[in-house]
């Protein structure tokens, strides 16, 4: 597949799936998340309360996700509506090396721009997966954020 076809696959998923709408409703209106598909820089954000993906570098992102083509193929097949289950799928891809997560914004931004609302929406499924991997409580969250930030 070409870079363009991977972009289209990610865009179609993010702009059309209900799960994506559930995620962006938590984000502050001016937040953009960086998505890197191979070398193609993209911006994921909320436009008129709907998810939007554009081929351009994100403006002041707090988080940048770098996706391999394999991760795009796996994640784009997700058909559920659970933020928790989808969050677990993202974390599984992170652990498998299919996704790199770089925190480029401040910890304050992560705590105040709506990302914790997404984690909260993830509920028990997401929390159980994090707990199984040693992320329990705010101190561990902060440590994880610092770890991901140091990779940026």
N, C-alpha and C positions, 0 to 999 in steps of 0.2 A: 504494500500500500504506500501511497505517497503521503508526504507531510500534509498536503491539502485534504486528503481523505481522512486522515486522523483528526485534523482540526474539525472537519464536518461531523465526524462521529461524536467528538466531545461536545461540540456546539449543540447538536441535535439532542443529546442526552441532557445537557445542562439547561437548555432552554425549554424542553418539552416535557420532562419528567416531573411529576408531582413532588418527588423527593427534593428536587432542586429548589422548588418554590418554598418548601418547608425550611430549607436551610437559609435562603436569603432573607426571609422575613425577620430573622433575628439580627441581621447585620444592620449597622447604622447606614443611612442613605448614601453617604459619601465614601463608603469603603470599597476598595477594589482588591481582589485577590489575584496574585500572579499565577499563571499556569504556563508552564514551559512544556511543549510537546516536541521532543527532540530539541531542535534549535529555534522553534517558532515560539515567540513570546506572545502571550495572550492575556487579556484582562477579563476577569469574571466579576460581575457586579450586579446591583439591583437597579433596574430602570422601570419606573412606574410600577413598583412593587413586584416586578417580574425578573427572573434571572436572565442575564445577558452575557454572552461571550463575544469578545471582539479580538481581531488579530492586531494587537498592539501591546506595547509594554504597559503594565499596570502602573497607575499613578500612585506613588507612595504606598505600596502594598505592605501589610503587616506580615503576610505569609505568602510564600511562593511554593507551589507544588510543581515538581518536575516529574513528568510521566514518561515511562517507556511505552513504546507501541504495544507491548504485551499487556501492560497495566490498562491502557486505553481499551483494548479488546475485552479484558476481563471485567472492568468496571462498567463498561457500556452495556453489558448484558444484565446488569442488576435490574430486576423488574419490580422490586418491592417498594413500599412507601414508608418504611421505618428508618428514621434518621439514625437510630442506634445500630441497626443491622448494616446500613450503608457505611457508617463510621467504622465499624469493625472490619468491613471489607477494605476500606482505605488503609486501616492500620495493618491488616494482613499483607497488603501490597507493600507497605512501608517496610515491614519486617522482612519480606522476601526480596527487597531491593528494587521493586518495580516503581516505587514512588520515593522521591526524596522530598522532605519537608524542611524548608528553611524559614525560620522566623527572622524577618528583617526589620520588623517594627519593635517598639519597646514592649516590655512586659505590661506596662500600664495600658497600652493600646490593646493588647490581647485580652486584658481583663475588662476593658470598658467598651470595646467596639462591637460587641455582640457574639463573640466566639464562645463565651461561656454559656450563652443561651442555646447555642447549637449543641454543646456538650450535654447540657441539661435536658434538652429535647431527646437526646440519644438514650436517656433513661437507663434502665437496669442492664439492657444488653451491652451498651457501651461501657458503663461503669464496671460491669463484671469482667469484660475483656481487659480493661485497664488494670483492675485489681489483680487479675491473674498474671499481669506483667509488671507488678510492683508499683503501680501508680495509685496510691491511696492518700487522699487528703491534699489540701492546698499546698503544703510544703513540697510534696512530690510533683505536683503539677508545675510549680514554679521551677523546680529542678529540671523537669523535662523541657520546659520552655527555654531555660538557659542553655541546655544541651543542644536543642535545635537551633537556637540563636547563634551559638558558637560555630555552627557549620556554615552560616550564611557568608 
